[in-house]
């Protein structure tokens, strides 16, 4: 790989980026040759979005270099990146619904002294060149998601982008539209433009992309120069890691007891109004860890929300220790013994602007009351107890919690959930984005809880973690549970099921 | 190239806050001195008069407190909504609505004894303010309609209703043809305390203390703060966001309505379209300067009242009302800028891409627990 810098359309070199509480990138590299479609792969939280935001001038790296078209760049803003030829198409489109297609495309980059009709004509020519059908005169709010995406791509082409970044482009498309997108991108690549393509859908990646970079925990773990040389499973193994280097050996099998959580015939609808969960049956017994395996976006988030009471199911029943809680609020479920560590720690699990004390009593403030007053001394005592028991490193307890590191936030959150001595713990991505010590501490607590007779439902995208900790593994695919495996299943088998939805027999 | 950026401070120390506020006002006074010199006045003389008329002697102090009372109530009204992240821009209208209902009660029950009538009028004021807020509150909690727009629009509705009452149904028959409403009964005037101060001041102070404690020390206030700062966390904790939004907005409207009733029985003689006198809008500034904290509202309202009293008094020295208005605005502006600096700090950003690839800063050993 001793080629000169000028050979790359994009070279992100040794990127480090930290956010409060999270290490997003730690020395990640990305090299994209001109005229190729480059897949950027990794689990959620692996650092993909951070990398492309660095390229787009949204974030500045703490450490590292950005090279575009053979020159080192110092982007101060997204405008600088656009100037340098970087076009971004975000998952959530950034279009003005009331403006027309043409107006959106030229917004901020309109040629001076041109009449609207002439601009519309030029936009029509551009869309004809790339086969991106879009009526320039129509207002954007009337368009389908697929058409809006075409407008976003045209917007980048209008600015003559040499690099187009697409974040999860097919999530909003029908299968037909996705295939069309593939041929559009290939046409752009054949003109010498480069495309960076972020997706979880590996079959599409293999179908359209030429090369790939795989990120894991903020580092580049693999680069594939020719995607024809690898198959789906190899790629999936690179993403989740199959090194078996989990922080812990598998805990010895314990005695599983009575049923603590049962879901029966659960159907639920996702945020976009489409079915997210279909006919889910599952049980968790006391003293076991049940792992949920699946490619992100196959219903894991909705499953956790239905269990914790944040998303009402369309059909079906949720029971905790035999008691039907389908209608119960999240706090009532907690009182009945259901603890929940949400995926969104800061924002759902914890309130970033409130103090450590305030955050530690989110679950228990109702019992820290003295008349109408909240007993400050009792809250403080409770908080001190958590901090000590779970080894949370904090400054002042009355300072906002946002100043804590990711590992300490998660220790406090997990500690708070465990303080109510739950019978069931639902933990979603509990170790994502943490450093090695944080991961070990959180995994250690999960194992301890299991030994103490708690039933744990562990939702994770880290296959190592799931294989190391789980007594049983359930595979989710497109909102269904498609397979159940014991702890000795091979990574390859599990991956096969998670990719295709068809468990090999 | 280094560029400045504002970064929110993790912790705002009260001492820093007070200092920032003071520095902001001093800087504004220095800039104001330039203005005064240019317009041919002696800054020393003008500032001395301002200070004396606002603080020196019972009469001056009572005048300042009298101004501060409606400012504090209006500021509290805005701050109660603000502690949940909501903006009540229409306290001005809710004051009017409170005064209208209080006047109605006084007309129907003018045979009652003073204390009873006053108590009834206060309750009526709260009710009036709440009634004007019912629409915006429900629209916000159930439909997500911005309360900023709806509360503001109702201000003008409330003022027009008063104008209609003045010329129509409530027109005083003994007013020799002038379009005015009959004065409130004499026994409804709020009892005085000293100088020009009346018990309205104590009502305001009491409410400030009650809300200050309620927001920071009760389970209800905890839920309010949780819902305001992180709605998802509140949902997770089992708090009903709709109920919290309704409660915060209705209370906000009720407090503003009470301010209207206090104004009616305290310093006005009758309901008129100028009764709220901009206090409701000024309350937004008061609450913003107090960072939406009820405890801060008291201090800011007092300073604001003093600036208004002082600003008016210097007109007797021949300072034009325009210059006086500019001076008052500068002082408030100075304080507002100070708020920015004690809530944020300026960070000069490093050159765009800090370090070349491969060079790592030493990790901070205290960042992560062992």
Interface residues (C-beta under 8 A of the other chain):
Chain A: X13 X14 X15 X16 X27 X60 X61 X62 X63 X64 X65 X66 X74 X75 X76 X308 X310 X329 X330 X331 X332 X334 X340 X342 X344 X347 X348 X349 X350 X351 X352 X353 X354 X358 X361 X362 X363 X365 X366 X368 X369 X372 X373 X374 X376 X391 X392 X393 X396 X399 X400 X402 X403 X405 X407 X408 X411 X435 X437 X438
Chain B: X3 X10 X11 X217 X218 X219 X220 X221 X222 X225 X226 X229 X230 X232 X233 X234 X235 X236 X237 X238 X349 X351 X352 X353 X354 X355 X356 X357 X358 X359 X360 X361 X366 X367 X368 X369 X370
